Amino acid sequence: GGAFVFPGGKRDEADGSPEALAALQQDVSALHAQLGEPDLDPHHAASLFVAALREAQEECGLQLQATDLQAWSRWITPRMPSMMSKRFDTRFFLARAPHAQTAVHDNHETTESVWLAPRTALEMYWDGQIKLAPPQIMSLAQLARRPMACGATPAETTQ
């Protein structure tokens, strides 16, 4: 609570349903290959894209397609976590927000949102203006070095 994080959530069982996977209108094997996790079942891999699309719509109001998403990174918390007792196995995806859409927070899971350039978000963190979790810090640092990072990335405050 109170930390700025990227929009997201967890995979629901329904994300792996035949209907949800068919709605992707994307080859399951291509999505599986994009994740770069050969031991992962291809349908489970595709369901992670479904979850990412669903969460972007629920938390930001953005309607994205599977082809809009680019697998970015995977974070797994240590078995003996230093900060919290929960463990996470999380994939992060990148996407450009469609020009004709405006992202908004949902006022339920998130209480405010802001779009910041990666470097700006890091500077605000270093100045103590916002709280960030390690995956966000590292992802922002990596994004800040990329040419496409001149635009803003979404962050939202969790409840």
KAURHU-V319626 format. One record per run of one state. SS is the DSSP state (hx for helix, st for strand, lp for the rest). FROM is the first residue (numbers start at 0). TO is the last residue. If there is no record, write none. Layout:
ss:from:to
SS:FROM:TO
SS:FROM:TO
This chain:
ss:from:to
lp:0:2
st:3:4
lp:5:11
hx:12:15
lp:16:16
hx:17:22
lp:23:26
hx:27:34
lp:35:40
hx:41:59
lp:60:64
hx:65:67
lp:68:68
st:69:75
lp:76:87
st:88:93
lp:94:108
st:109:116
hx:117:125
lp:126:130
st:131:131
lp:132:132
hx:133:143
lp:144:145
hx:146:149
lp:150:150
st:151:157
lp:158:158
